[in-house]
Amino acid sequence: MTKLGQWMSTLLALMLIWLCLVQDLLNLGYSQKVHDVLVPLPVYLLVTAGSYSLATLGLRLASFNDCEEAAQELFLQIQEAQADLASKGLKL
């Protein structure tokens, strides 16, 4: 099973459990306060997952290392390519 299939089957199972709890199909007899928390729970989880993703992305961008050696190598390759093109008559 692909990773997408695993995610989709897990998401489907969680949605079915949530739907059974919201519709009270299992007759658990929980209070109205619990029902009021269960109804917007997927939205809360989505906002939490999005916040975590943005925080992780920001942290990784903030701690991104510069590769000075790779930058110098790329700059040399660009200069060589420009010299090669100039020798073939292309004006840059």
N, C-alpha and C positions, 0 to 999 in steps of 0.2 A: 504494500500500500504506500502510495506517495505521501509526502509530508502534508500536501494540501488535503488529501483524503483523511489523514489522521486529524488534522485541525477541524475539518468540516464535520466529521463524525463526533468529535468531542463537543463542538459547538452545538450540534443538533441534540445531543444527549442533555447538555446543560439547559438548552432552550425548552426541551420537553419537561425536565424537572421543574424549571421555573413556571412553565404554563400550568402544570399540575398543582403547584403550590398556590398560584394566583387564582386559579379557578376553584380551588379547594376540592379537587377530585378525590383526594385521599381521606377526606373528612377528618383532618387532624384537629380541628376545633381551636385554632389559634385566634388570638384577639384581633381587633380592628387595627391596633397599633402595628402589629406584625404585618398585617396585610398592607398597611400604608407604607411600610418600608420595602416590602417585596415588589410592589408594582413598579417603582422607578429604579430598581436594582440594576437592570442592564445598562441604563444610562449612566449610573454612578460608576459601574465597572468600566464602561467605555471611556469615560472622562479620566478615570484613574489610569487606565492603560495608555491613553494618549499623553497624559502628563508625565508618566514614567518614560515613555519613548522620547519626548522632547527633552527631558532632563538628561537622559542618557546620551542623546545626540549632542546636547550642549556641553556636557562634561567631556565627551570624546573630542569635540572640536577645540575645547579649551586646552586640552592636554596633548594636542597633536604635535608631533615632533617634526622639526624642519630637517630636511635631508640636504645638508650643504654640499656633500660630495656628489650626490645625484644632480643637484642643481648646476654645479660647475660642469659636470660631464655633459648635461643637456645643452648648456650654453656653448660648450666647445663643438658639439655636434651641429648646432645651429650655425655657428660661424663657418664650419667646414662646408656645410650645405650651401651657405650663401656664397662662399668662395668658389665652389664648384659651379654653381649656377652663373656666377659672374664670368667665369672662364668660358662658359658656353654662350655668352652674349646676352644673358638676361640681366636687365638693369633693375636693381631693387631700390 
